[in-house]
């Protein structure tokens, strides 16, 4: 049965498969660790008192940042793989249907709904068009940028003979200017992702309350439930 054919007679629809849900929560934790440790790497703590051998706080912060970064990288690659082999909803943020008029019309409707200019939201089984487009631009490509620049910066410390330097540092740093420029861009995009996450959390909670369809619980159980009998929009909008 297609999404467009589903009606209120179907009380719940299975949307997000287990790999997507597991990735989502691991990814959220990784971003939290990366943001906190990245902030302190960019704005280090003042010198610690006492013997240097007794203080390794910044070393632990950097280690946590690098460990979370590799978890983030592996998770992103796994999520990209699942976008190719998973169900239709697993592909939405990687391959939004931006060449369809319905996608942009639906995104405009959702934007007006978020700004309280539309009285009624539309029902979608997966991501609504605005969510799919914004996640693709800000999260997917933002993640790619952070992974590439992060590996380029890591390659400087790993040395000229490291694979990180060979495949990333050797061309990304000259492309963006110099090492400090890469640090600056990496730091700025971190803030872009932080703002995106804050908006994402707000919208998800808001929609769970106001749109009469489950969002938070859906990313836990995988099932989307609806609280009214309004028509569900077809996947062509996303």
C-alpha positions in Angstrom: 0.0 0.0 0.0 1.4 3.4 -0.9 1.6 6.3 1.5 -1.0 8.3 -0.4 -3.5 5.4 0.0 -3.2 5.2 3.8 -6.2 6.6 5.6 -7.4 6.9 9.2 -8.2 3.2 9.1 -4.5 2.5 9.7 -3.8 3.7 13.2 0.0 3.4 13.0 2.5 3.2 10.2 6.0 1.7 10.5 8.4 4.5 9.4 11.9 4.3 10.8 13.7 1.0 10.8 16.0 0.0 13.7 19.3 1.0 12.1 17.9 4.5 11.5 16.7 4.9 15.1 19.9 3.5 16.6 22.0 5.8 14.4 19.8 8.8 15.3 20.5 8.5 19.1 24.2 7.6 18.8 24.6 10.5 16.4 22.9 12.9 18.8 25.2 11.8 21.6 28.2 12.2 19.3 27.2 15.7 18.3 26.8 16.7 22.0 30.3 15.4 22.8 31.8 17.0 19.7 30.1 20.4 20.4 31.2 20.6 24.0 34.8 19.4 23.5 35.1 21.4 20.3 34.2 24.5 22.1 37.0 24.0 24.7 39.5 23.0 22.0 38.7 26.3 20.3 38.7 28.2 23.6 41.1 26.3 25.8 40.9 26.3 29.6 43.5 28.4 31.5 46.7 26.7 32.6 46.1 24.2 35.4 48.1 24.7 38.7 50.5 22.1 39.9 52.8 19.5 38.2 52.1 19.1 34.5 52.1 15.3 34.8 49.1 15.6 37.2 47.0 17.5 34.7 45.8 16.1 31.5 42.4 17.7 31.2 42.8 19.2 27.7 44.3 15.9 26.6 41.2 14.1 27.8 39.0 16.7 26.1 40.9 16.2 22.8 40.7 12.4 23.1 36.9 12.6 23.7 36.6 14.9 20.7 38.5 12.5 18.4 36.7 9.4 19.6 33.3 11.0 19.1 34.4 12.2 15.7 35.2 8.7 14.5 31.9 7.4 15.9 30.2 10.2 14.1 32.1 9.4 10.9 31.4 5.6 11.1 27.8 6.3 11.9 27.4 8.7 8.9 28.9 6.1 6.5 26.6 3.5 8.0 23.6 5.8 7.7 24.5 6.5 4.0 24.6 2.8 3.3 21.2 2.3 4.9 19.8 5.1 2.8 20.6 2.9 -0.2 19.3 -0.4 1.2 16.6 0.7 3.7 13.0 1.7 3.2 11.8 4.8 1.4 11.9 6.9 4.6 15.6 6.1 5.2 16.4 7.9 1.9 14.5 11.2 2.4 17.2 13.3 4.0 19.9 12.1 1.6 17.8 12.3 -1.6 15.0 14.9 -1.2 12.8 15.3 -4.2 13.8 18.9 -4.8 13.0 18.8 -8.5 9.3 18.3 -7.9 7.0 21.3 -7.5 5.0 19.5 -4.8 8.1 19.4 -2.7 8.6 23.1 -2.6 4.9 23.8 -2.3 4.7 21.5 0.7 7.9 23.1 2.2 6.3 26.6 1.9 3.1 25.3 3.6 5.1 23.9 6.4 7.2 27.1 6.8 4.0 29.1 7.2 2.6 26.5 9.6 5.7 26.9 11.8 5.3 30.7 11.8 1.6 30.3 12.7 0.4 31.6 9.4 -1.4 28.4 8.4 -4.1 27.1 10.7 -3.7 23.4 9.9 -0.6 21.2 9.4 -0.4 18.5 6.8 0.1 14.9 7.7 3.2 13.0 6.5 4.3 9.5 7.2 8.0 10.4 7.0 9.7 13.8 7.0 7.7 16.7 5.7 9.3 18.5 2.7 10.7 21.4 4.7 12.4 18.9 7.1 13.8 16.8 4.3 15.3 19.9 2.5 16.7 21.5 5.6 18.2 18.3 6.9 19.8 17.6 3.6 21.3 21.1 3.3 22.3 21.8 6.9 22.8 18.4 8.4 24.0 16.1 5.6 26.2 18.6 3.8 27.2 20.2 7.1 28.3 16.8 8.4 30.3 16.2 5.2 32.1 19.5 5.7 32.8 18.8 9.3 34.1 15.3 8.5 36.4 16.5 5.8 37.8 19.6 7.7 38.1 17.6 10.9 40.2 14.9 9.2 42.3 17.6 7.6 43.0 19.2 11.0 43.6 15.8 12.6 46.1 14.9 9.8 48.3 17.9 10.8 48.9 16.2 14.2 49.1 12.7 12.8 51.9 13.7 10.4 52.8 13.8 6.8 52.8 10.0 6.4 49.3 9.5 7.8 46.3 8.7 5.6 44.5 11.7 7.1 47.1 14.0 5.8 47.5 12.4 2.5 43.8 12.3 1.6 42.5 15.4 3.4 45.1 17.8 4.9 47.2 17.9 1.7 44.4 19.6 -0.3 41.8 20.9 2.0 44.1 23.2 4.0 45.5 24.9 0.9 42.0 25.1 -0.6 40.6 27.0 2.4 43.7 29.1 2.9 45.8 27.9 5.9 45.4 25.8 9.0 43.8 28.6 11.1 41.3 29.3 8.3 40.2 25.6 8.4 39.9 25.8 12.2 37.7 28.9 11.9 35.4 27.4 9.2 35.2 24.1 11.2 34.3 26.1 14.3 31.7 28.2 12.5 29.9 25.2 10.9 29.8 23.6 14.4 27.7 26.6 15.5 25.5 26.1 12.4 24.8 22.5 13.4 24.2 23.5 17.0 21.6 26.0 15.9 20.1 23.5 13.6 19.8 20.9 16.4 18.2 23.5 18.7 15.6 24.3 16.0 15.1 20.6 15.3 14.4 19.8 18.9 11.9 22.7 19.2 10.1 21.7 16.0 9.8 18.1 16.9 8.4 18.8 20.3 6.1 21.5 18.9 4.8 19.1 16.2 4.3 16.3 18.6 1.9 18.6 20.5 0.3 20.6 17.8 0.2 18.5 14.6 -1.7 15.6 16.1 0.9 13.0 14.9 3.7 11.3 16.8 7.3 12.4 16.3 9.4 11.8 19.4 8.0 8.4 20.1 8.3 7.5 16.4 12.1 7.8 16.6 12.0 5.4 19.6 9.6 2.8 18.4 9.7 3.4 14.7 5.9 3.7 14.5 4.0 6.9 13.6 0.6 7.3 15.0 -2.1 9.9 14.1 -4.6 11.5 16.3 -7.2 12.6 13.7 -8.6 11.4 10.4 -7.1 14.0 8.1 -5.6 12.7 4.8 -2.0 11.7 4.8 0.1 13.4 2.2 1.8 11.2 -0.4 5.6 10.6 -0.5 5.9 12.7 -3.7 6.0 15.8 -1.4 9.1 14.6 0.3 
